[in-house]
Amino acid sequence: MITYLKVRNLAIVEEFAIEPGAGLNVLTGETGAGKSLLIDSLEFLRGARGSTEMIRGGADRMTAEAVFDVPRAPGDALDEIGVDAAEVEVIVKREIATNGRGRVLINGSPLSVRELGIVMDAFLEIHGQHESHGRVAGQRYRELLDDYGDHAALVDTTRDVHSEWRQAADQLRELTDAQRDRTLRLDLLRYQIDEISAAKIDPAEEESLRTERSMLANARQLAEATSGAFALVDDDESSALAQLSRALHLVEPLAREIADIATISGEITDAIYRLQETSRALSRLSDSVRHDPARLEEIEDRLVTIERLKKKYGGSVEAVLAHLGAIEDEFERLSDYETSVDKLQRIEEQRFAAWRKTAEGLSAARKKTAKKFESAIQSELNDLAMERTTVKIAVDAADASREHATAHGVDRIEILIAPNRGEEPKPMQRIASGGELSRIQLAIAAALFKASNKAAAATLVFDEIDAGIGGRVAEVVGRKLQELAGGNQVICVTHLPQIASFGAEHFFVWKEDAAGHTRARIRKLESEEERVNEVARMLGGESIPASAVMHARELLDSARGRPAKARR
């Protein structure tokens, strides 16, 4: 839902800023005051074509900005285009400058206008506009029908089975394509397998070889260093061990009598033990050192082999071995081509048959649901005084073949409308006026949400919904909007007091002249008296009679479910 909307420098709007509520938000004002400009700003945010003619005179750019409180499902639309949807709020901003250059930002990330349209399909639906054909309440016709019929389990199964079939079909195609150069590929795989296998490399071998190479390459220096160090530690009477032993001999007789001497004696003893260990280690290392040019050359050759394989097949010994496993599997598949093809063909056929059965079951369920949905929509249309208008939900199932296989089944769903009895139903966006289209879409949404008790994915905006109606029908429209707003955010521009009285939030638009310029303003009607006066103005004009005020109170009380006070 929209929690904040701000528009700057749009036609006669210097700045509009509103905070729509969660239920039914109504916008009223005199004709020409600028109510339609708010719809224009929403269309602009939704991805409609921008024009420099929209920019207020004297301004360098026009901007529209909205903050959306986003449920998870629309957040997925953000994920699809690479925008982080982790935040609860999504900030959408679009601007156009007098030089024609524009900019779109979502959560600070720049997007194209096309990408904006993809995202806003999930966030915002403007009913009554022919540009929004194919969708109602932010959903495609197929999604509407599936929601109404509670087909979620069937839809999920169809999608999952289709994914499994698609995977098998892709593998079969890849194997079939591979047959074209199968011989060349087998030769290459055999060469790589032989090369890696012959090397018999091991992940632990490389480090061991590098350590041994270092010792052999520095054998002379190592021998001199270890033998020299051993001599200093433990090889003659002047060695460190000999000197420490003499020191211990001098202090040991006094260790029983003097505590400090006992401590020193113990430390000398520890030092002797540690030096003895060091002496043994130096002796072992000195004995192990050998000058072996042949072994050094052997190690160098082995390390060159390992480096060559790493460079060709992955950068590490582990990667080379992983590559070996993969090409051995491929070699086996290609070597046994006929068996592999037969196996994959059986799997592909089984999975396609499973998809076709599931898709046909989903199609049958949709056709059955379509009849019920038609009746529910027709009932809503009758309430809206559109008894002559008939609705038909066409479920056209394509042949359940591989060419027509999709994740959502085989059906093409269309909502057809005949404005008058006896006429051939046609797609509603082609035959309905703006006001009729808006009321038809209201009927569809009302029927859907009564059946599912599910909130719409998008904010629902109704424009021109009161065109050509009044009296009882206007009250019915208002009540249906109120019912729809029970679980959805709805924004409605209206000229009729009967509809305005049902609003949970009421915004008033007016024009004023300042410094030689006309500008449109908007504010929320906070108090009861402000709402009564505006509804009364809509009833009686600028000169508001007492009867209009009383009638306004009655309309507001009736819309809230309170009994109206009797007129005197």
Disulfide bonds with the S-S distance in Angstrom:
none
